[in-house]
Amino acid sequence: MRAPALARKIADLTLVKKAQDVVIMDLRGLTSMADFFVLCSADSDSQAKAIADSVEEGLEKRGTAPWHKELGSVNWILLDYVDVVLHVFHRSTRSFYNLEKLWGDAVIEQVADEAPSPRARAKGRSPRATAGSRRKLASS
C-alpha cells in the first residue's frame, strides 16, 4: 500500500474507535524520517489503547504490520509503518507536545467521521471519513 493510501486507511481505522481531532500531516519534502504522520486524540487510557489496537489489527488483516511500536505509555502510543507513523495521544499530552506546531510547514488534513446517509444506513454501509484539507493527498 502506498504511503498516501496507508495514511488514509490508518486515519479511517482510528475513527472506528471514536478517535478525536484526527489529522494527516504530509511531511514529504520536509523530512526523510516519514512521509506522513497521522495524529489523533483519546479521552482515556483505555480508548488510546483501543485505537492503537484497532489500527494494528485492521492493517494486519491486510498484511501490513508495524515496523516499530512504542506502547510504554498510554499518554502517547506510536505505531511506525516506516512511511507513515501513527501518534495516538491522550488529549492533554497532545497539547503538550503540539506536533502540529513543531511541523508547522506540513500540509495538514483534518479527517472526520461523517454520519451515514439514510440510503447508506438502509444498505448497512458504514460511515466514511471525509477530509477538509488545504491540498488533497497525492497518490505518489
C-alpha positions as CSV (number, residue, x, y, z in Angstrom):
1,M,0.0,0.0,0.0
2,R,1.4,3.4,-0.9
3,A,2.0,6.0,1.8
4,P,-1.0,8.3,1.0
5,A,-3.4,5.4,0.9
6,L,-1.8,3.9,4.1
7,A,-2.2,7.2,5.9
8,R,-5.8,7.4,4.9
9,K,-6.5,3.8,6.0
10,I,-4.9,4.5,9.3
11,A,-7.0,7.6,9.9
12,D,-10.1,5.7,9.0
13,L,-9.2,2.9,11.4
14,T,-8.7,5.4,14.3
15,L,-12.2,6.6,13.7
16,V,-13.6,3.1,14.3
17,K,-12.8,3.6,18.0
18,K,-14.0,7.2,18.0
19,A,-10.6,8.9,17.9
20,Q,-10.9,12.7,18.0
21,D,-9.1,15.5,16.2
22,V,-7.7,13.1,13.6
23,V,-5.2,14.8,11.2
24,I,-2.9,13.6,8.4
25,M,0.3,15.6,8.2
26,D,2.0,15.5,4.8
27,L,5.8,15.6,5.6
28,R,7.1,14.8,2.1
29,G,9.8,17.3,1.3
30,L,10.2,18.3,5.0
31,T,12.0,15.2,6.4
32,S,13.2,11.8,5.4
33,M,12.0,10.1,8.6
34,A,8.4,9.6,7.3
35,D,6.1,10.8,4.5
36,F,3.1,11.2,6.8
37,F,2.1,11.4,10.4
38,V,-1.4,10.5,11.5
39,L,-2.3,12.2,14.8
40,C,-5.4,11.6,16.9
41,S,-6.6,12.1,20.5
42,A,-8.3,9.9,23.0
43,D,-10.1,10.9,26.2
44,S,-8.9,7.9,28.3
45,D,-6.1,5.4,28.6
46,S,-8.4,2.5,27.5
47,Q,-9.6,4.4,24.4
48,A,-6.0,5.2,23.4
49,K,-5.1,1.5,23.6
50,A,-8.3,0.5,21.7
51,I,-7.4,3.0,18.9
52,A,-3.9,1.6,18.5
53,D,-5.2,-2.0,18.6
54,S,-7.8,-1.2,16.0
55,V,-5.2,0.2,13.6
56,E,-2.8,-2.6,14.2
57,E,-5.4,-5.4,13.8
58,G,-7.0,-3.7,10.8
59,L,-3.7,-3.4,8.9
60,E,-2.5,-6.9,9.9
61,K,-5.7,-8.3,8.2
62,R,-4.3,-6.6,5.0
63,G,-0.8,-8.0,5.5
64,T,0.8,-4.8,6.9
65,A,2.5,-5.0,10.3
66,P,4.2,-2.1,12.1
67,W,7.9,-1.9,11.8
68,H,8.2,-0.4,15.3
69,K,5.8,0.1,18.2
70,E,6.1,2.3,21.3
71,L,3.4,1.2,23.8
72,G,5.2,2.1,27.0
73,S,2.8,4.8,27.9
74,V,-0.9,5.3,27.1
75,N,-0.3,9.0,27.1
76,W,1.4,8.6,23.7
77,I,1.3,5.4,21.6
78,L,3.3,5.3,18.4
79,L,2.9,2.8,15.6
80,D,5.6,3.2,12.9
81,Y,4.8,1.8,9.5
82,V,8.0,3.4,8.0
83,D,6.4,5.8,5.6
84,V,3.5,6.6,7.9
85,V,3.7,7.0,11.7
86,L,0.6,6.9,13.8
87,H,0.6,9.0,17.1
88,V,-2.2,8.3,19.5
89,F,-2.2,10.9,22.2
90,H,-4.1,11.3,25.4
91,R,-5.8,14.7,24.9
92,S,-3.6,16.6,27.5
93,T,-0.4,15.0,26.2
94,R,-1.1,16.0,22.6
95,S,-1.4,19.7,23.5
96,F,1.9,19.5,25.5
97,Y,3.9,18.1,22.5
98,N,2.0,20.1,19.9
99,L,3.4,18.2,16.8
100,E,1.2,20.3,14.5
101,K,3.1,23.4,15.6
102,L,6.5,21.6,15.6
103,W,5.9,20.5,12.0
104,G,4.1,23.8,11.0
105,D,5.2,23.6,7.4
106,A,3.4,20.3,6.8
107,V,0.1,20.3,4.9
108,I,-2.4,19.2,7.5
109,E,-5.6,17.4,6.5
110,Q,-8.5,17.2,9.0
111,V,-10.2,13.8,8.9
112,A,-13.7,13.5,10.4
113,D,-16.2,10.7,10.8
114,E,-19.3,11.5,8.7
115,A,-22.8,10.4,9.6
116,P,-24.1,7.9,7.0
117,S,-26.7,9.0,4.6
118,P,-30.2,7.5,5.1
119,R,-29.6,5.3,1.9
120,A,-26.2,4.0,3.3
121,R,-27.9,3.2,6.6
122,A,-30.6,1.2,4.8
123,K,-28.0,-0.8,3.0
124,G,-25.9,-1.4,6.1
125,R,-22.9,0.6,5.0
126,S,-20.6,2.2,7.5
127,P,-19.7,5.9,7.7
128,R,-16.8,7.0,5.6
129,A,-14.1,9.5,6.5
130,T,-14.0,12.8,4.8
131,A,-11.4,15.5,4.7
132,G,-11.3,19.2,4.7
133,S,-7.8,20.0,3.5
134,R,-5.6,22.6,2.0
135,R,-4.4,20.1,-0.5
136,K,-5.5,16.6,-1.4
137,L,-3.1,13.8,-0.8
138,A,-1.3,12.9,-4.0
139,S,-1.1,9.2,-4.7
140,S,2.7,9.1,-5.1
